């Protein structure tokens, strides 16, 4: 491998991030109390156009917290997309509820409202749409279904910082939303996440449960079972610096996507992310779908790229294919999970990098095409 390895993702961390993290270290406030936690919450709420942002230890605990705050538990059902990272369903299971799987839209890859409505039962309490790979779900249609059946809606926006639905940023389009700040996300704190909401009661209860449900009036008095889902001041300092650059991060991902769109040999059977006319995707991942792929052909294709120093990753496995959520496959989600993969996309990629990736992808596509 003569050329440098290109990973699927890499955080962009510079001198400003180091400056603020070091300042947090020197302050002595290295745990969950400190000015940077407050600043990150303020900055992220402002960015999403909501009243409240509550920092948490990661995106999964954020989802767990949101479900607990909304009182979802044993005997309840929550509708989730079949094509998503497993944390979406796991968080539902953590509170004792049952994740019910819905199929996805073939273009956006997000949960299909028609499939959602067909899954509603007397036990359904909430819909948990995922803004998959940076593309927003169809929130108006989902909110209409929620209103019709008196359901709650929680946005899983882990991958979609800054994505827009009909000119409104995700994070304020439902009862609450949860973002991830994992190392491969658009904004990172290493680990970490944030819950956003416009609802004062949800925000107050989330802050309470996040910190062991500790009383504000009596020290070390806890009025119910709470959690330790707090973010550290050190992590938040990194996040504050990242938020100063979030528009740069989003703009660069869009540019990288456009480079791919120009350089790859695309057609009816080879395509990149499709974007609905009401959506602005932030292209957290560049998605490549190849109609003649199955899992074996895709693995061979990815191996050929890796042998030339280029990392890729497959689409998420469907939840319905996993032992703890096993059920009859949902056709669109199952098909997409077999033919899709992600190409490298991050802030520090250069046009030369993308040209090299595209050249190798085009060669591998040519070799893999059935004769």
N, C-alpha and C positions, 0 to 999 in steps of 0.2 A: 504494500500500500504506500505509494510514493507521495500522494498528496495528503494534506491534513484532513483528519476525520471531521465530518460535519455532523453534529448531533441533531436530534429532533428538536431540541429546545435548549436555550441557555439564557439565564437571567442577565440583564444589563445592569451591573452594579458598579458605580463609579465613585469619585471622590466625595460627592455630596452625601451619598449613603454612608460612606465610612465616617465622614465628619459627624453626622447626627448620631450614629450608633456609638461612636467614641464619646460624644457628649453625654449620652445616656449612661454609659459606663462610669464616667467621671462624676456624674450626679449622685451616684450611689443608689438610685432608684432603678433597680434592674428587674424587679418582679412586676406585678400587675398594677402597681400604683406609679404614676409619673405623668409628666406633662405630655409625653408623646402619645400615650393612649388617648388622652382627651383630644389632642390635635388631629390624630388620624381619624377618630370618629367624626369630628367636625368636618374635616376635609372631604371625607367620603360621603357623608350625608349631603353636603353641599353639591358635590359632583353628581350625585344621583337625583338631586332635586327633592329630597325627602327631609322630614323633620328629625329623624333619629337614625343613628348607626351605632350598633353595639358590637365592639370588637370581641372576637372569640378565638379559641385556641386553634381551630381549623374549620374548614368548610363542613365536614361531617358533623362535628359537635354543634355547628351553627344550625344545621338541619334538625338535629336531635332537639336542640333547645327550642327552635320554632315550633315543632310539633308538641313538645311538652307545654310550652306557653299557651298554645291554643287548646289544650285540654284533650288532645287526641290520645287514645290509649286502647286497652284491651277491648275487643269486640268491634272496633272501628275498622273501616277500610279506607285506604288512600290510593287514588289512581295515579300511577306513575308510568312513564314511557318504558317500553321494553328495551329500547336502545339507549343506554346511558351508562355512566360509571356506577358500579355496584353500590356506592355510598348512598345514592338516592333511595334505593329500596331498603338498605340496611338501617337507615335512620328511622324509617317507618317501623321496622321490626323491633328496634331498640325500645320504643315506647309501648310495645305490645300489640300494635295494630297490624293489619294485613295489607301488604302492597298488592294492588290489583293492576295487572299489566295491560296497557293500551298500545296499539300500533302507532307508527310514526308517519308523518307526511313524507312522500318520496323526494321532494325537493329540499325542504328546510331541514329534514331529519328530526324535527321536533315533534312532540306528541300531536296526534291527529285529533282535533276536536270531535269529529264524528265517531271515532273509536272510543273516545272518552265517554260520550253520552251513552253509548251502547253498554258501557260497563257500570253505570250507576245502579246501585241497589239501595235498599232501605238502610243498609249499614254504612254507606259511603258518607264520609265526613269532609273529605278534602280532595283537591286536585293538586298534584305537585309537578308542574311542567318544568322541563329542563331546557334552557337556552343552549342547545347543543353546539359545540365547536364554535361558539361565538355568535350564532344566529338566533334571534329571538323567536319564541313560540308565538302562536296566534292568540294573543292575550284577550282581545275583545271577544272572540268566540268562546274562549274558555271561561271568561268572566260571565258571559251570558248563561252558559250551562250552570255555573256556580249559583247564579241568582235564581235560576229556574228551580233548582233542587236544594237551595239553601245550604250551599257548601262553602268551605273555606278554600282559599287559593294561596299557595306558597310558591314563589319563584325560586327554582334552583338556578341561580345565575353564576355558579362557580366559575364558568368559563367565559363570561360575557361582559366583563367590565367595559361600560361605555356603549354597548350595543343599543340600538334604538328601534322601537316599535312605533310606527306612525309618528315619528319625530319626538317621541318621548323615551327617555333612557330607561332601560330595565332597572329594577330595584325599587320602583315605586308604582308598579302596575298591578299589585295584588295586596292581600292583607299584610304580607311581609315577604322579604326575599333574603337569600343567603348567597354570599360570594366567598370564594376561596382565594387565599393568598399563598398557595403552595408555590414552590420554586419555579414551576413551569408556567405559571399563570401570568396574565398581562401585567399585573402589579403583584409583587411578592414581599412577604415578610419572612420567608423561609418556610415556616408553617404559619397558620393563622387564617382568619376569615372575619367576616362581618355580617351581622343581621341588620337589614334596613327596614324601616316602616314609617308610615305617617300616623300610626295609631299610638296615642300616648299611653294607653293601658297596656298594649303589647310591649312597648318599649320599657315601661316600668317593671313589668313582670319579668321580662327577659333579663334585665340588669339584676333583679333580685335572685332569680334561679341560677344565673351564671356564676354567682359568688356564694355557693352553698346555702342559698336562701337565708342569709344572715340578716338579722334585724338591724335597722338603722337606729333604733332607740335603745337597744340593750346589747352590749357587746357579747359575742359568742352565744347569742340566743338565736335558734333557727326554728322557724315556724312550720317548715315542711322539708321534704326531701329535695335538696338542691344538687347542683353540680359544680365542679371546678372546671369551668370552660373559659377561663380568663386568658387574655393575651398578655405577654410581658411588655414592659416599657422598651426593652431592647429591640424586640420585634417591631413594635410600633414605630420606633425611630427610623428603622429601615423603610417602613411603609410610608411615613411622612415624606421622606426624600423621593420615594417612587411616585407618590401622588403628584409631586411637582413636575413629573415627566410623563404623566399618563397620556396626554394628547400626543406627545412624540411617539410613545409606544404604539398607540392605535394607528397613527398615520403611517408609521413604518411597516406595520403588518399589512395594511392596505396596499402599500407600494410593493411589498414582496409578493403579495398575491397577484397583483397586476403584472409583475415580471414573469411569474409562472404562466399566467394566462397567455402572454405573448410568446413565450419560448417553447411551451410544450406542444406536442402534436395531438391536438384535441379533436374530437369529432362526436358523432352520435353515440358511440360506444365507449368513449374515453372522455371524462369530464371532470371539472373542478367544482367546488362549492357553488351551488345555485343560491341566489338571493332573491327572496320575494320582493315585489315592487313596493311593499309597505315597510320593508326592513332595511336597517343598516347593520350589517354584520361587522364584527371586529376581527374576524378571521383569526381566532385563537389558534386554530389549526387549519392548515391548507389540506383539504380533503380531495383525494383522487379516487374516482370510481371507474372500474374497468369491467365492462359487461361480461367479458369472457372468463373472468376470474372465478375460481372457487377457492376454498381455503388453501388447498395444496398449491395451485398455480400462484396465488398471492404470496405464499411463503417463499416460493422459488424466486419470484420477482424481487421480494424484499432482500433475500439473501444475495442476489446478484448486485443489488445496490450497495449492500453492506461490504461486499468484497471490493467495491470501488470507493470505500470510505464515506458512504452516505447512509445515515441512520434514517429509519422510517418506523412507523408503528401501525398495527392493524386498528381498524375501528374497534370500539368496545364490543365484547361478546354480549349477546342478548341476555337479559335477566332470565328469560324463559328457558335458556339452555343450562342454567346453573342448578345444582342439586337442591339448594334451599328454596328456590322459586320455580322449580321445574313445572312446565305445563305445555300444552299444545303450542307449537311455534306460531308467532304472528308473522304473516307472510312478508310484509314490507321490511320490517325490522330484521327478520332472518336473512332476507336477501341482501340488504345493505351491509349487514355484519360480515358477509362472506366476500363482498367485492370491493370494499372500501379500505383505504389506508391513508395515513397522514404523512405529509412531506415536511421537511424542516421549515420552521417559521419562527423567527425571533428578531429582536431589534438590531442585533449586530451583524446580521447577514448582509453581504455585499451583492451587487449585481453580478460580480464575477462568480461568487459562490452559487447563486441561483442558476447562472448559465451552466456551470459545471453539473449541478444537480439535474437540470433539464436535459442536458446532453445525455447523461447516463440513463435517465428515465426513458427518454425516447428510444435509445438503443435497446433497453430491456423490454420495452413494450413491443418493439419490432420482433425481438426474439421469442417473446411469449405468445404472440398472436397465433391462433390456430391456423394451420395451413389446409 
